Amino acid sequence: MSNAPSLMSELSADWLGNVLGGHVSEFTSEIIGSGEGFMGQLARVRLTGRGVPASVIVKLPTADPGGQMIGQMMRVWEREHRFYTELAPRISGIRLAECLHSQTDPYVLVLEDLHPRRPGDQVAGPTPDQARTAIDTAATLHSAWFDHPDLPGLDWIPDLDDPMSSSIGSMFDMGWPMFLARYSDSLPRRVLDWCERFVPTIPTWMEGYKTWPCTLTHGDFRLDNMFFDDRGEMTLIDWQLSMRVPSTTDLVYFLGTNMPTDLRREMQTDLIVRYAQRMRAGGVPDEWADPERITQGYAEGCLFYCTSFAASILTLDTANERGAALMDSLVRRAFSAADDLDAGARVGL
């Protein structure tokens, strides 16, 4: 549509009415999601009119030139557009925000407003019930798409050959000195050593995972993307980083970085067993729904995450207090998990 917005300031009542199939006489918009690691513009738009919801969420690509370049390289907006228009109708067993409109050129996404559901807080971490619900949701998604015959044809979703994953080595060299300056005194020394020794082996290490069956993963499986209602039911949002990779990828992010260390230590084994049981119940063969194998993939993935923070530090805006607090929590939790799991020894370091 010719009058589609590229900036929130370009939203119009006519455009909103057209895409929602009604009439909008007036609207107000409120920017939300700032400081939460979100690469885009996000607003809650309240509507007055006929045949339209009381409010919707409008999502646009970031206006920042650097962010636009990265987003285009990673094809994040194409991924989310195609997820909602092609894959969402085929997703069952987990709740998604209803997509009311999605388009390209420019990319614009209009979603159901999930209020009064509340997002989890990645800095604070989950409650035990939220952790169990998140694990159940992951197992439902992963088992449904495990080694699915349609996965190879979804070539717009990156797989293990994605160049962004293999670029960690070169980015590591650039970011590691800055990372050490900020964190070295507060992290386990042996995990820092593992990272430096692991980086040159990453291409070979990733090749080893090409023998693992893949599934559809969320790719950004964190609490800020999980909305909970009063009954504890969860809605999963933000599919910009969906991938076709081994299922442990989502577990690494959730268990290794979203859960405060004490809670992770308390619940980790039970959650992995719970996940394995649900994967098996969803039809996944025993050898791939084995808690030991899942733990191995999770532990190795934690070490990979630890090395990837050297690249992430290059984009850290220390003036953004919530963003900096989020980064700090991710780093300390991941390094603690890698240490507890003896991840270096598991990859032969």
Secondary structure as GFF3:
##gff-version 3
##sequence-region A 1 349
A	DSSP	three_ten_helix	8	10	.	.	.	ID=ss1
A	DSSP	alpha_helix	13	20	.	.	.	ID=ss2
A	DSSP	beta_strand	23	31	.	.	.	ID=ss3
A	DSSP	beta_strand	40	50	.	.	.	ID=ss4
A	DSSP	beta_strand	55	61	.	.	.	ID=ss5
A	DSSP	alpha_helix	65	74	.	.	.	ID=ss6
A	DSSP	alpha_helix	76	82	.	.	.	ID=ss7
A	DSSP	pi_helix	83	87	.	.	.	ID=ss8
A	DSSP	three_ten_helix	88	90	.	.	.	ID=ss9
A	DSSP	beta_strand	95	96	.	.	.	ID=ss10
A	DSSP	beta_strand	99	103	.	.	.	ID=ss11
A	DSSP	beta_strand	108	112	.	.	.	ID=ss12
A	DSSP	beta_strand	118	119	.	.	.	ID=ss13
A	DSSP	alpha_helix	128	145	.	.	.	ID=ss14
A	DSSP	three_ten_helix	151	153	.	.	.	ID=ss15
A	DSSP	alpha_helix	163	166	.	.	.	ID=ss16
A	DSSP	alpha_helix	168	183	.	.	.	ID=ss17
A	DSSP	three_ten_helix	184	186	.	.	.	ID=ss18
A	DSSP	alpha_helix	189	198	.	.	.	ID=ss19
A	DSSP	three_ten_helix	199	201	.	.	.	ID=ss20
A	DSSP	alpha_helix	202	208	.	.	.	ID=ss21
A	DSSP	three_ten_helix	209	211	.	.	.	ID=ss22
A	DSSP	beta_strand	215	217	.	.	.	ID=ss23
A	DSSP	three_ten_helix	223	225	.	.	.	ID=ss24
A	DSSP	beta_strand	226	228	.	.	.	ID=ss25
A	DSSP	beta_strand	234	236	.	.	.	ID=ss26
A	DSSP	beta_strand	243	245	.	.	.	ID=ss27
A	DSSP	alpha_helix	248	253	.	.	.	ID=ss28
A	DSSP	pi_helix	254	258	.	.	.	ID=ss29
A	DSSP	alpha_helix	261	281	.	.	.	ID=ss30
A	DSSP	three_ten_helix	286	288	.	.	.	ID=ss31
A	DSSP	alpha_helix	291	312	.	.	.	ID=ss32
A	DSSP	three_ten_helix	313	315	.	.	.	ID=ss33
A	DSSP	alpha_helix	321	340	.	.	.	ID=ss34
A	DSSP	alpha_helix	343	346	.	.	.	ID=ss35
###
